[in-house]
Amino acid sequence: MDKEDILTQLNAAKQAHLGWVKRAKSLIEGTPVEKDQIPVECTACGFGQWFYSDGQGLKAIPGMDILKVIEEEHTSLHDMYAKIFTIYFTSEELSFLSKLFGKKKKISEADQEIAVEHFSELQAISVKLLAAIDKLERRISALPLSSFER
């Protein structure tokens, strides 16, 4: 894969992350969102799919220690979302029809406040993740084309 392809894929993965966060925000704001639109597993979201496949090829390039930071922040992000997911999509208290049609459970005001707090933390983690992605992008951009020859 050449430098331009990597930068294009990285940008697409970054945009996928932004979309994922936007859907999580919509959930918090009360917009109906299907639970599979915001994957809990860090390997299942658009960014994670790139990172844990083609993104791993970047480890072969010297000086890519930022990948470890990205992985840690991305995992933290999904760990925080798992807390939100539990509030909205735990199958407790759902009727058979609600489960069948994928409806989220009705949550209390207190749970909503907790979800908002978790989302605030998620956003802070996302900012750190995006900064690390930007740093990776700058590093890749600065590398000579010969770094990508195999």
N, CA, C and O of each residue as an XYZ file, in Angstrom:
600
protein
N       0.845     -1.176      0.000
C       0.000      0.000      0.000
C       0.894      1.244      0.000
O       1.909      1.298      0.695
N       0.497      2.231     -0.787
C       1.326      3.434     -0.845
C       0.822      4.500      0.133
O      -0.242      4.377      0.740
N       1.620      5.525      0.252
C       1.368      6.597      1.223
C      -0.009      7.235      1.019
O      -0.743      7.456      1.982
N      -0.352      7.527     -0.224
C      -1.625      8.178     -0.510
C      -2.806      7.291     -0.101
O      -3.791      7.777      0.456
N      -2.699      5.994     -0.380
C      -3.758      5.063      0.011
C      -3.918      5.020      1.524
O      -5.036      5.015      2.041
N      -2.801      4.988      2.222
C      -2.845      4.944      3.686
C      -3.516      6.201      4.232
O      -4.367      6.117      5.117
N      -3.140      7.355      3.709
C      -3.737      8.606      4.185
C      -5.229      8.663      3.862
O      -6.019      9.166      4.660
N      -5.614      8.151      2.698
C      -7.032      8.123      2.318
C      -7.811      7.210      3.257
O      -8.890      7.570      3.727
N      -7.262      6.025      3.532
C      -7.925      5.087      4.444
C      -7.990      5.641      5.864
O      -9.001      5.487      6.548
N      -6.924      6.279      6.302
C      -6.903      6.862      7.640
C      -7.969      7.946      7.758
O      -8.661      8.026      8.772
N      -8.104      8.770      6.739
C      -9.128      9.812      6.766
C     -10.525      9.201      6.805
O     -11.389      9.680      7.539
N     -10.752      8.150      6.025
C     -12.058      7.483      6.033
C     -12.335      6.874      7.412
O     -13.462      6.935      7.903
N     -11.310      6.291      8.033
C     -11.471      5.706      9.366
C     -11.781      6.804     10.389
O     -12.603      6.613     11.284
N     -11.128      7.929     10.249
C     -11.372      9.058     11.151
C     -12.819      9.555     10.994
O     -13.493      9.847     11.982
N     -13.282      9.646      9.753
C     -14.660     10.073      9.504
C     -15.654      9.057     10.077
O     -16.705      9.434     10.594
N     -15.315      7.771      9.981
C     -16.167      6.726     10.569
C     -16.255      6.917     12.078
O     -17.322      6.747     12.669
N     -15.132      7.269     12.700
C     -15.139      7.521     14.147
C     -16.054      8.695     14.479
O     -16.856      8.621     15.409
N     -15.930      9.771     13.718
C     -16.765     10.952     13.966
C     -18.253     10.609     13.831
O     -19.077     11.089     14.608
N     -18.586      9.785     12.850
C     -19.972      9.346     12.679
C     -20.451      8.504     13.847
O     -21.592      8.626     14.293
N     -19.564      7.647     14.338
C     -19.884      6.792     15.491
C     -20.202      7.658     16.709
O     -21.191      7.418     17.401
N     -19.366      8.663     16.971
C     -19.590      9.569     18.109
C     -20.896     10.339     17.919
O     -21.646     10.546     18.873
N     -21.161     10.757     16.690
C     -22.387     11.502     16.405
C     -23.623     10.637     16.692
O     -24.613     11.127     17.235
N     -23.562      9.354     16.327
C     -24.691      8.459     16.611
C     -24.849      8.238     18.120
O     -25.970      8.153     18.622
N     -23.733      8.146     18.834
C     -23.804      8.007     20.294
C     -24.445      9.260     20.905
O     -25.235      9.163     21.844
N     -24.105     10.419     20.373
C     -24.701     11.666     20.863
C     -26.200     11.686     20.575
O     -26.994     12.111     21.413
N     -26.576     11.226     19.392
C     -27.998     11.166     19.046
C     -28.752     10.286     20.021
O     -29.865     10.616     20.431
N     -28.156      9.176     20.391
C     -28.767      8.270     21.359
C     -29.022      8.995     22.683
O     -30.112      8.913     23.249
N     -28.010      9.695     23.159
C     -28.110     10.441     24.420
C     -29.190     11.523     24.331
O     -29.882     11.808     25.309
N     -29.319     12.117     23.145
C     -30.289     13.198     22.959
C     -31.708     12.696     22.731
O     -32.634     13.495     22.592
N     -31.884     11.372     22.691
C     -33.224     10.812     22.579
C     -33.644     10.397     21.187
O     -34.775      9.948     21.001
N     -32.777     10.531     20.210
C     -33.095     10.084     18.855
C     -33.033      8.562     18.812
O     -32.086      7.968     19.326
N     -34.017      7.934     18.213
C     -33.970      6.471     18.124
C     -32.763      6.012     17.286
O     -32.600      6.416     16.134
N     -31.944      5.180     17.879
C     -30.762      4.640     17.218
C     -30.745      3.136     17.479
O     -30.884      2.690     18.618
N     -30.576      2.375     16.428
C     -30.476      0.921     16.590
C     -29.157      0.599     17.271
O     -28.134      1.218     16.979
N     -29.180     -0.363     18.174
C     -27.984     -0.657     18.945
C     -26.810     -1.118     18.086
O     -25.657     -0.921     18.470
N     -27.075     -1.716     16.950
C     -25.962     -2.159     16.100
C     -25.358     -1.022     15.274
O     -24.348     -1.228     14.602
N     -25.950      0.166     15.310
C     -25.391      1.321     14.613
C     -24.221      1.938     15.389
O     -23.455      2.730     14.840
N     -24.092      1.572     16.659
C     -23.014      2.079     17.502
C     -22.356      0.865     18.161
O     -22.653      0.548     19.312
N     -21.470      0.189     17.438
C     -20.877     -1.037     17.995
C     -20.157     -0.801     19.322
O     -19.463      0.199     19.503
N     -20.338     -1.739     20.233
C     -19.681     -1.672     21.529
C     -18.236     -2.146     21.410
O     -17.337     -1.558     22.011
N     -18.014     -3.194     20.645
C     -16.671     -3.759     20.501
C     -15.786     -2.834     19.672
O     -16.205     -2.333     18.628
N     -14.567     -2.612     20.139
C     -13.662     -1.689     19.455
C     -13.191     -2.221     18.095
O     -12.671     -1.457     17.282
N     -13.365     -3.495     17.847
C     -12.984     -4.052     16.550
C     -14.135     -4.020     15.552
O     -13.944     -4.356     14.383
N     -15.322     -3.622     15.992
C     -16.509     -3.672     15.136
C     -16.888     -2.336     14.510
O     -17.618     -2.318     13.519
N     -16.421     -1.230     15.049
C     -16.756      0.077     14.482
C     -15.904      0.315     13.227
O     -14.928     -0.396     12.989
N     -16.276      1.302     12.444
C     -15.542      1.597     11.211
C     -14.076      1.893     11.441
O     -13.220      1.398     10.709
N     -13.776      2.697     12.454
C     -12.372      3.001     12.746
C     -11.640      1.731     13.168
O     -10.542      1.457     12.683
N     -12.233      0.966     14.057
C     -11.600     -0.258     14.547
C     -11.376     -1.273     13.447
O     -10.360     -1.968     13.438
N     -12.317     -1.366     12.517
C     -12.144     -2.298     11.403
C     -10.900     -1.937     10.600
O     -10.143     -2.821     10.198
N     -10.682     -0.632     10.362
C      -9.472     -0.221      9.653
C      -8.245     -0.438     10.535
O      -7.249     -1.008     10.091
N      -8.320      0.016     11.780
C      -7.160     -0.014     12.666
C      -6.654     -1.436     12.885
O      -5.447     -1.678     12.872
N      -7.572     -2.371     13.084
C      -7.162     -3.740     13.377
C      -6.948     -4.594     12.120
O      -6.726     -5.801     12.212
N      -7.017     -3.963     10.961
C      -6.681     -4.677      9.729
C      -5.549     -3.916      9.041
O      -4.386     -4.097      9.404
N      -5.853     -3.086      8.076
C      -4.823     -2.359      7.325
C      -3.967     -1.460      8.207
O      -2.777     -1.288      7.942
N      -4.549     -0.892      9.240
C      -3.799     -0.015     10.140
C      -2.640     -0.710     10.826
O      -1.649     -0.069     11.174
N      -2.754     -2.012     11.026
C      -1.680     -2.759     11.697
C      -0.411     -2.810     10.846
O       0.684     -3.004     11.374
N      -0.556     -2.638      9.543
C       0.613     -2.607      8.665
C       1.538     -1.440      8.963
O       2.716     -1.474      8.608
N       1.018     -0.412      9.610
C       1.835      0.752      9.949
C       2.882      0.430     11.012
O       3.863      1.159     11.165
N       2.671     -0.660     11.744
C       3.635     -1.048     12.780
C       4.986     -1.412     12.188
O       5.998     -1.388     12.888
N       5.013     -1.745     10.912
C       6.260     -2.105     10.244
C       7.132     -0.879      9.962
O       8.312     -1.014      9.639
N       6.554      0.302     10.084
C       7.289      1.543      9.827
C       7.885      2.028     11.140
O       7.157      2.185     12.120
N       9.186      2.267     11.184
C       9.814      2.753     12.427
C       9.184      4.073     12.903
O       8.781      4.910     12.095
N       9.111      4.238     14.219
C       8.638      5.492     14.809
C       7.130      5.611     14.898
O       6.612      6.718     15.048
N       6.419      4.513     14.811
C       4.950      4.556     14.860
C       4.417      4.203     16.246
O       3.405      3.515     16.376
N       5.109      4.684     17.278
C       4.676      4.432     18.656
C       3.316      5.059     18.961
O       2.666      4.681     19.935
N       2.886      6.007     18.142
C       1.583      6.651     18.336
C       0.447      5.637     18.175
O      -0.654      5.858     18.681
N       0.705      4.536     17.480
C      -0.320      3.509     17.307
C      -0.759      2.920     18.641
O      -1.927      2.576     18.824
N       0.180      2.806     19.568
C      -0.155      2.283     20.905
C      -1.092      3.255     21.630
O      -2.047      2.831     22.281
N      -0.821      4.539     21.519
C      -1.674      5.568     22.136
C      -3.068      5.511     21.512
O      -4.077      5.578     22.214
N      -3.112      5.390     20.198
C      -4.401      5.323     19.500
C      -5.195      4.113     19.984
O      -6.390      4.219     20.258
N      -4.540      2.980     20.086
C      -5.233      1.773     20.533
C      -5.763      1.931     21.959
O      -6.890      1.533     22.252
N      -4.958      2.507     22.835
C      -5.389      2.703     24.227
C      -6.586      3.642     24.312
O      -7.545      3.364     25.033
N      -6.534      4.751     23.582
C      -7.644      5.717     23.611
C      -8.899      5.110     22.987
O     -10.007      5.305     23.486
N      -8.716      4.377     21.900
C      -9.859      3.765     21.217
C     -10.522      2.728     22.121
O     -11.749      2.649     22.178
N      -9.728      1.943     22.817
C     -10.276      0.956     23.752
C     -11.003      1.658     24.899
O     -12.090      1.236     25.293
N     -10.412      2.722     25.435
C     -11.063      3.491     26.514
C     -12.400      4.069     26.057
O     -13.375      4.077     26.808
N     -12.430      4.547     24.829
C     -13.649      5.107     24.259
C     -14.764      4.055     24.247
O     -15.893      4.328     24.656
N     -14.435      2.867     23.778
C     -15.446      1.812     23.708
C     -15.832      1.301     25.098
O     -16.979      0.914     25.322
N     -14.887      1.298     26.017
C     -15.203      0.921     27.399
C     -16.214      1.899     27.992
O     -17.144      1.493     28.690
N     -16.028      3.179     27.713
C     -16.967      4.182     28.216
C     -18.317      4.027     27.531
O     -19.357      4.151     28.179
N     -18.314      3.760     26.238
C     -19.583      3.580     25.540
C     -20.330      2.351     26.062
O     -21.561      2.342     26.096
N     -19.600      1.329     26.464
C     -20.239      0.124     27.002
C     -21.117      0.479     28.203
O     -22.163     -0.136     28.414
N     -20.697      1.461     28.980
C     -21.499      1.907     30.124
C     -22.801      2.570     29.651
O     -23.863      2.369     30.240
N     -22.697      3.356     28.587
C     -23.885      4.004     28.014
C     -24.800      2.944     27.401
O     -26.015      2.973     27.594
N     -24.215      2.030     26.675
C     -24.963      0.954     26.035
C     -25.784      0.176     27.065
O     -26.947     -0.150     26.828
N     -25.174     -0.113     28.194
C     -25.863     -0.852     29.255
C     -27.096     -0.089     29.742
O     -28.138     -0.687     30.012
N     -26.971      1.217     29.852
C     -28.102      2.025     30.307
C     -29.251      1.968     29.304
O     -30.410      1.835     29.696
N     -28.941      2.066     28.026
C     -29.984      2.156     27.003
C     -30.483      0.826     26.461
O     -31.647      0.709     26.078
N     -29.614     -0.174     26.424
C     -29.985     -1.381     25.706
C     -29.979     -2.667     26.520
O     -30.144     -3.744     25.946
N     -29.797     -2.597     27.823
C     -29.877     -3.799     28.633
C     -31.254     -4.410     28.429
O     -32.263     -3.706     28.434
N     -31.287     -5.696     28.253
C     -32.558     -6.345     27.914
C     -33.528     -6.452     29.088
O     -34.679     -6.847     28.901
N     -33.086     -6.111     30.275
C     -34.000     -6.110     31.416
C     -35.142     -5.148     31.145
O     -34.971     -4.140     30.459
N     -36.281     -5.459     31.676
C     -37.463     -4.609     31.628
C     -38.075     -4.444     30.240
O     -39.038     -3.692     30.090
N     -37.550     -5.117     29.226
C     -38.131     -5.004     27.902
C     -39.142     -6.118     27.682
O     -38.929     -7.260     28.090
N     -40.221     -5.774     27.045
C     -41.210     -6.786     26.691
C     -40.693     -7.594     25.510
O     -39.724     -7.207     24.857
N     -41.343     -8.711     25.243
C     -40.957     -9.551     24.118
C     -41.005     -8.753     22.815
O     -40.081     -8.841     22.006
N     -42.066     -7.977     22.601
C     -42.201     -7.204     21.361
C     -41.131     -6.123     21.251
O     -40.616     -5.866     20.163
N     -40.798     -5.494     22.368
C     -39.745     -4.481     22.351
C     -38.412     -5.100     21.950
O     -37.654     -4.529     21.167
N     -38.140     -6.289     22.506
C     -36.906     -6.987     22.144
C     -36.925     -7.358     20.671
O     -35.923     -7.214     19.970
N     -38.065     -7.833     20.212
C     -38.209     -8.270     18.833
C     -37.955     -7.119     17.861
O     -37.322     -7.309     16.822
N     -38.446     -5.935     18.195
C     -38.289     -4.788     17.309
C     -37.091     -3.907     17.659
O     -36.940     -2.818     17.106
N     -36.239     -4.372     18.574
C     -35.008     -3.672     18.898
C     -35.195     -2.352     19.614
O     -34.347     -1.467     19.510
N     -36.266     -2.210     20.323
C     -36.507     -0.953     21.041
C     -35.594     -0.870     22.256
O     -35.309     -1.872     22.911
N     -35.143      0.349     22.540
C     -34.361      0.518     23.760
C     -35.314      0.612     24.942
O     -36.485      0.964     24.800
N     -34.787      0.294     26.083
C     -35.636      0.328     27.265
C     -35.915      1.768     27.681
O     -35.173      2.685     27.328
N     -36.973      1.949     28.419
C     -37.302      3.264     28.965
C     -36.362      3.488     30.148
O     -36.251      2.639     31.033
N     -35.699      4.620     30.153
C     -34.733      4.854     31.226
C     -35.208      5.978     32.141
O     -35.967      6.862     31.745
N     -34.736      5.906     33.358
C     -35.111      6.921     34.349
C     -34.319      8.201     34.107
O     -33.330      8.222     33.375
N     -34.785      9.251     34.742
C     -34.092     10.531     34.656
C     -32.672     10.423     35.234
O     -31.726     11.002     34.701
N     -32.548      9.680     36.320
C     -31.232      9.491     36.952
C     -30.285      8.746     36.010
O     -29.116      9.112     35.881
N     -30.793      7.700     35.352
C     -29.959      6.970     34.393
C     -29.581      7.859     33.210
O     -28.467      7.777     32.693
N     -30.517      8.709     32.789
C     -30.235      9.635     31.689
C     -29.089     10.574     32.077
O     -28.198     10.841     31.270
N     -29.119     11.065     33.306
C     -28.047     11.951     33.771
C     -26.701     11.227     33.799
O     -25.671     11.794     33.435
N     -26.724      9.980     34.230
C     -25.494      9.175     34.245
C     -24.989      8.976     32.819
O     -23.790      9.083     32.558
N     -25.909      8.687     31.900
C     -25.521      8.500     30.495
C     -24.898      9.776     29.927
O     -23.921      9.713     29.180
N     -25.456     10.916     30.277
C     -24.911     12.202     29.807
C     -23.494     12.408     30.359
O     -22.606     12.871     29.644
N     -23.296     12.062     31.622
C     -21.953     12.170     32.221
C     -20.969     11.240     31.504
O     -19.846     11.635     31.188
N     -21.404     10.008     31.253
C     -20.548      9.064     30.526
C     -20.230      9.588     29.130
O     -19.103      9.462     28.652
N     -21.231     10.176     28.483
C     -20.994     10.702     27.135
C     -20.012     11.867     27.173
O     -19.195     12.020     26.265
N     -20.083     12.673     28.199
C     -19.126     13.771     28.347
C     -17.698     13.214     28.442
O     -16.770     13.747     27.834
N     -17.543     12.148     29.204
C     -16.233     11.493     29.307
C     -15.837     10.875     27.966
O     -14.674     10.938     27.568
N     -16.801     10.283     27.279
C     -16.541      9.702     25.968
C     -16.038     10.771     25.002
O     -15.094     10.538     24.247
N     -16.667     11.937     25.027
C     -16.238     13.034     24.150
C     -14.803     13.466     24.458
O     -14.029     13.748     23.543
N     -14.449     13.518     25.733
C     -13.088     13.896     26.114
C     -12.086     12.860     25.592
O     -11.008     13.218     25.118
N     -12.444     11.591     25.682
C     -11.570     10.541     25.158
C     -11.474     10.668     23.643
O     -10.399     10.495     23.070
N     -12.593     10.969     22.996
C     -12.609     11.130     21.542
C     -11.675     12.258     21.105
O     -10.986     12.135     20.093
N     -11.651     13.339     21.850
C     -10.751     14.454     21.529
C      -9.293     13.987     21.580
O      -8.494     14.339     20.713
N      -8.954     13.198     22.595
C      -7.586     12.671     22.702
C      -7.282     11.702     21.563
O      -6.188     11.716     20.999
N      -8.256     10.863     21.233
C      -8.086      9.920     20.136
C      -7.880     10.661     18.820
O      -6.986     10.314     18.048
N      -8.691     11.670     18.559
C      -8.560     12.448     17.324
C      -7.209     13.160     17.249
O      -6.619     13.263     16.173
N      -6.722     13.648     18.386
C      -5.404     14.295     18.415
C      -4.316     13.281     18.055
O      -3.380     13.606     17.325
N      -4.441     12.066     18.563
C      -3.462     11.018     18.252
C      -3.553     10.615     16.776
O      -2.532     10.377     16.133
N      -4.768     10.541     16.246
C      -4.945     10.229     14.826
C      -4.322     11.327     13.967
O      -3.664     11.042     12.967
N      -4.534     12.585     14.363
C      -3.927     13.703     13.631
C      -2.405     13.615     13.663
O      -1.736     13.895     12.669
N      -1.874     13.227     14.804
C      -0.422     13.066     14.934
C       0.070     11.956     14.007
O       1.102     12.102     13.352
N      -0.666     10.855     13.955
C      -0.314      9.759     13.043
C      -0.348     10.247     11.600
O       0.548      9.944     10.812
N      -1.365     10.988     11.269
C      -1.505     11.516      9.905
C      -0.319     12.421      9.542
O       0.211     12.345      8.433
N       0.086     13.267     10.476
C       1.236     14.143     10.228
C       2.518     13.328     10.043
O       3.340     13.636      9.179
N       2.677     12.279     10.870
C       3.874     11.433     10.753
C       3.914     10.732      9.409
O       4.956     10.681      8.755
N       2.784     10.195      9.003
C       2.729      9.508      7.710
C       3.018     10.500      6.588
O       3.775     10.195      5.667
N       2.422     11.675      6.663
C       2.632     12.700      5.629
C       4.094     13.119      5.528
O       4.586     13.422      4.441
N       4.782     13.134      6.656
C       6.183     13.579      6.686
C       7.154     12.516      6.199
O       8.292     12.829      5.850
N       6.723     11.282      6.171
C       7.632     10.195      5.762
C       7.891     10.228      4.264
O       7.006     10.570      3.480
N       9.111      9.870      3.870
C       9.401      9.788      2.433
C       8.660      8.594      1.816
O       8.338      7.629      2.509
N       8.398      8.670      0.525
C       7.695      7.585     -0.165
C       8.417      6.255     -0.030
O       7.786      5.198     -0.060
N       9.714      6.298      0.115
C      10.501      5.064      0.233
C      10.134      4.264      1.498
O      10.379      3.059      1.557
N       9.559      4.916      2.489
C       9.162      4.231      3.718
C       8.017      3.251      3.479
O       7.776      2.360      4.294
N       7.318      3.417      2.366
C       6.145      2.607      2.092
C       6.400      1.530      1.051
O       5.498      0.769      0.703
N       7.619      1.467      0.558
C       7.974      0.442     -0.423
C       8.265     -0.856      0.290
O       8.891     -0.870      1.350
N       7.814     -1.930     -0.287
C       8.038     -3.250      0.321
C       8.827     -4.111     -0.601
O       9.121     -5.261     -0.273
